[in-house]
């Protein structure tokens, strides 16, 4: 995936986040990709496969039913969004569902650093 595509997807997700009250989206670089967080909870990845969203089981199945969607190669909890959903109006409901689902999950425990 080109950095141009990363930038385009980041901009798209940021615009959606700006329109969602209390979403507080944050992008963090991770292993050549970007993790997307909402209020401290990881809900999406922008990487070599495109945009992958963490979804509740029913939403995951619904997104996988769309042509071009597929499980993310690193974790089956995430679904790679098909290219056809890069329109903000079409993508927004999926991003909303993903960010909302992440808020139902516990925050990860911080690891203690070895000395």
C-alpha positions as CSV (number, residue, x, y, z in Angstrom):
1,X,0.0,0.0,0.0
2,X,1.4,3.4,-0.9
3,X,1.7,6.1,1.7
4,X,-0.6,8.1,-0.6
5,X,-3.3,5.5,0.0
6,X,-2.6,5.5,3.8
7,X,-3.0,9.3,3.8
8,X,-6.2,9.1,1.8
9,X,-7.7,6.6,4.2
10,X,-6.4,8.5,7.3
11,X,-8.1,11.6,6.0
12,X,-11.3,9.8,5.3
13,X,-11.4,8.2,8.8
14,X,-10.5,11.5,10.4
15,X,-13.4,13.3,8.6
16,X,-15.8,10.6,9.8
17,X,-14.4,10.9,13.4
18,X,-14.8,14.7,13.3
19,X,-18.5,14.2,12.6
20,X,-19.0,11.7,15.5
21,X,-19.6,13.3,18.9
22,X,-17.1,12.0,21.4
23,X,-15.2,9.8,19.0
24,X,-11.8,11.3,19.6
25,X,-10.0,9.3,16.8
26,X,-6.3,9.0,17.1
27,X,-3.8,7.5,14.6
28,X,-0.7,5.7,15.9
29,X,2.0,4.3,13.6
30,X,2.6,0.6,14.1
31,X,4.8,-1.7,12.0
32,X,4.4,0.2,8.7
33,X,0.7,0.7,9.3
34,X,-1.5,2.9,11.4
35,X,-3.7,1.8,14.3
36,X,-6.8,3.8,14.8
37,X,-8.1,4.4,18.3
38,X,-11.3,5.9,19.6
39,X,-11.1,7.1,23.2
40,X,-8.1,4.8,23.9
41,X,-9.6,1.7,22.3
42,X,-8.1,0.1,19.1
43,X,-10.8,-0.4,16.5
44,X,-9.2,-0.2,13.0
45,X,-6.0,-0.6,11.1
46,X,-4.8,1.2,7.9
47,X,-2.2,-1.1,6.4
48,X,-1.1,-3.0,3.3
49,X,-4.4,-4.6,2.9
50,X,-6.4,-1.4,3.2
51,X,-8.7,-0.4,6.0
52,X,-9.6,-3.2,8.5
53,X,-12.3,-2.7,11.1
54,X,-12.9,-4.6,14.3
55,X,-16.5,-5.5,14.5
56,X,-19.1,-7.3,16.6
57,X,-19.8,-10.8,15.2
58,X,-23.1,-9.9,13.5
59,X,-21.6,-6.8,11.9
60,X,-18.5,-8.8,10.9
61,X,-20.7,-11.3,9.0
62,X,-22.7,-8.5,7.4
63,X,-19.5,-6.7,6.1
64,X,-18.0,-10.0,5.0
65,X,-21.1,-10.6,2.8
66,X,-20.2,-7.5,0.7
67,X,-18.2,-8.2,-2.5
68,X,-14.5,-7.6,-1.9
69,X,-14.6,-7.7,1.9
70,X,-12.4,-10.3,3.5
71,X,-10.9,-11.2,7.0
72,X,-7.8,-9.3,7.8
73,X,-4.8,-11.7,7.4
74,X,-3.5,-10.9,10.9
75,X,-6.7,-11.2,12.9
76,X,-10.1,-12.7,11.9
77,X,-11.7,-10.2,14.3
78,X,-11.1,-7.5,11.7
79,X,-12.6,-7.2,8.2
80,X,-10.9,-5.5,5.4
81,X,-13.3,-3.0,3.9
82,X,-13.9,-3.4,0.1
83,X,-12.6,-0.6,-2.2
84,X,-16.2,0.2,-3.1
85,X,-16.8,1.6,0.4
86,X,-14.3,4.4,0.3
87,X,-17.1,6.9,-0.2
88,X,-17.6,8.7,3.2
89,X,-21.3,8.1,3.2
90,X,-21.0,4.4,2.6
91,X,-18.1,3.9,5.0
92,X,-19.4,6.0,7.9
93,X,-21.9,3.5,9.3
94,X,-19.2,0.8,9.4
95,X,-16.7,3.0,11.1
96,X,-19.4,4.1,13.6
97,X,-20.2,0.4,14.4
98,X,-16.5,-0.5,14.8
99,X,-15.7,2.5,17.1
100,X,-18.9,1.8,19.1
101,X,-18.0,-1.9,19.4
102,X,-14.5,-1.1,20.6
103,X,-16.0,1.0,23.5
104,X,-17.8,-2.1,24.8
105,X,-14.5,-3.9,25.2
106,X,-12.2,-3.5,28.2
107,X,-9.1,-1.3,27.9
108,X,-6.0,-3.4,27.6
109,X,-3.9,-3.7,30.7
110,X,-0.6,-1.8,30.5
111,X,2.4,-4.1,30.5
112,X,5.1,-3.5,33.0
113,X,8.4,-2.7,31.4
114,X,11.3,-5.0,32.2
115,X,14.3,-3.4,33.7
